[in-house]
Amino acid sequence: MDLADAKAGEEYIVKDIIAEDEELKAFLFSLGCYSGEPITVISHIRGGCVVSVKDARYTIDTDLAKAISI
């Protein structure tokens, strides 16, 4: 399951980042989004979702959300 399919308000554990683009992986890592890290979907918005990682909130687009396996 990926983050785009996650229920809002639920906490999940990141299993893997599935992307061929190393820049994308590095960007998500810089946000604190890496394997084993808890992540919560705050809400789904058109074109993406709002997530909470390490007490910070980020708006990510659907492509990024689909790259995060939970």
Sequence and secondary structure as in RCSB ss.txt:
>XXXX:A:sequence
MDLADAKAGEEYIVKDIIAEDEELKAFLFSLGCYSGEPITVISHIRGGCVVSVKDARYTIDTDLAKAISI
>XXXX:A:secstr
 BGGG  TT EEE  EE  S HHHHHHHHHTT  TT EEEEEEEETTEEEEEETTEEEEEEHHHHHHEE 
